[in-house]
């Protein structure tokens, strides 16, 4: 972006470049103070470095060709913006070329400068190679364009040249011409192919954040449920991933792919659901997903593809925070195996799964151990981690022992396209600096061919990807570099003088440590794994649960969560809560208290399965807390019965028990897996025992006997009375003349109680 003659007028530029310039300004402050104290006239100072002005910002929007040869004409266009409070008049845009730089460190020093330096900045070409700007009011901008033939630029020998564009003019407070603003960039000049070209490997990452949840539909296809549908915007026309594929197919790059992204897009090509406030809604971006996936398949056909472990696990977080949590490393090897099959199935190319890529290429011994435990034998590191004390840039590949190769990417080139590259001025500067650095690498040892690797940021923005593509097109003539894929780069003969010592843990960047997943994250994953292990053993179709939850756990440790701690925590919570909700679908139905009478009884306990698949290999254990009152077969206080229930059904499990004494007995029912692990929560209820003893039986039997005897006596008496009455009637029939008795021979029966000793027939 533009630079001005004083600090107040400086506009934002790419983050790294801006930081270097800020440091340079601070370091130069004492020198500037000393100069101001010297015996130099104020007007002279203003004429040289522009102090006293309120800056004109110079932005170089285009530079073509980016790497000229003899016979070319270099055209520069840009924008001038008056950031000061006064009108600039009688201004001229000039081109300043040179000097030739002989090292990469010189290039970095120049990129860190700000303001005009008369001792360092060359004189203007002047003449026909200027643009007049009669007037530029405060706060306004104007565009410029100028062209200079290469043979007028003084490019004598191959190398990297400084190219500056400055604006000189005057203001009411500073009359007379002086430099008001300047922007510097670089012009790589290699008109003929180098004798020994540098082999350059550029990684082209296709990585995104996690979008798929652990939840799936109840249909046979297990329709996936997405956390959101944001990925569609990246895949669609003009989206970030759309640009990555469109640009990458024309470039000599090695594709580095997270297989989870492929699996996610592949799922989007069919029916999928998206979470919403009301539950889930159907996803509608199948066409977008199919178009992108088809374009990617064509782009990688016949190309080298490196597959990262599934979901791109954060190797450094695992090494520093997760490896002491049991089971954390168990996902790495399966994630590597899943990576290969996923890429081959979806893209129809066989990828290399032999690479691990820690964040920013920063490594230490523990990171190396974890990386290789996943099956990788090649670790992509970076030169600000593996530091070499050499006057040149060594070849990237270097053996570090144990059959492991560190592929050390170039830190300067790998970070060349970070920051805000949407402004064209920032993009142009980044491209020219990248080309300059790459040529400087070749010229360090022109008689020795070396191999360098560029590993950019994992998730470039659209503007960053476009800028990277522009830079790689600038190398397409292959005058000082030639492309090489990553697999071949890892096999290049190493430089014997390059460092092979893995940096110590104390050198690992603190800023990266702060971004790592916390220990609590790996404990959450452990809880989810443990719950899944207990759950899957009772299922008749465990794959319907193991696969989506296993992938979700892999996503929980993804590198993409860096800088997104709240979102990462929420994702883990949702995965674990959903697993718990499924396990609760198999449960004991609450019982009310029971009353049992008799010496033996049956106690029923109901198990319910609301899952859409059957459950098996469960055991229901019923425990009596008082075996004196209530016990099971063999006199045991505990009984167990197997449980097997179909999908959506319940089973009543019946236990035979025997009672010995009256009173309440607390009972506990608990489900267990076959290995004895408790499943779900226990259920308690009370059985009230009301036992009928032998004594009570004898009393009852005696009572019944008495009732029978009494009934028999009454029956006999009634029979006798009936017989007497019959005899009397027969006698009367034999003596018809005898008158009837006028009065009964007994008095009227009284309703009062009988007197003492009185016998009454009833």
CORTALIN-V349630 format. One record per run of one state. SS is the DSSP state (2 for helix, 1 for strand, 0 for the rest). FROM is the first residue (numbers start at 1). LEN is the number of residues. If there is no record, write none. Layout:
ss:from:len
SS:FROM:LEN
SS:FROM:LEN
This chain:
ss:from:len
0:1:2
1:3:2
0:5:2
2:7:3
0:10:5
2:15:23
0:38:4
2:42:8
0:50:6
1:56:9
0:65:8
1:73:10
0:83:5
1:88:14
0:102:2
2:104:8
0:112:18
1:130:7
0:137:4
1:141:9
2:150:3
0:153:6
1:159:13
0:172:2
1:174:16
0:190:8
1:198:9
0:207:5
1:212:5
0:217:7
1:224:3
0:227:4
2:231:5
0:236:4
2:240:9
0:249:5
1:254:5
2:259:10
0:269:4
1:273:4
0:277:2
1:279:4
0:283:3
2:286:15
0:301:4
1:305:4
0:309:4
1:313:1
0:314:1
2:315:8
0:323:7
2:330:18
0:348:4
1:352:1
0:353:2
1:355:2
0:357:2
2:359:3
0:362:3
2:365:9
0:374:4
1:378:5
0:383:14
1:397:5
0:402:2
1:404:6
0:410:1
2:411:4
0:415:9
2:424:21
0:445:6
1:451:4
0:455:7
2:462:13
0:475:6
1:481:3
0:484:2
2:486:5
0:491:14
2:505:3
0:508:2
2:510:5
0:515:4
2:519:18
0:537:2
1:539:1
0:540:3
2:543:14
0:557:1
1:558:1
2:559:3
0:562:3
2:565:19
0:584:2
1:586:3
0:589:5
1:594:4
0:598:2
1:600:10
0:610:5
1:615:10
0:625:5
1:630:3
2:633:3
0:636:2
1:638:8
0:646:4
1:650:10
0:660:3
1:663:11
0:674:4
1:678:13
0:691:3
2:694:41
0:735:28
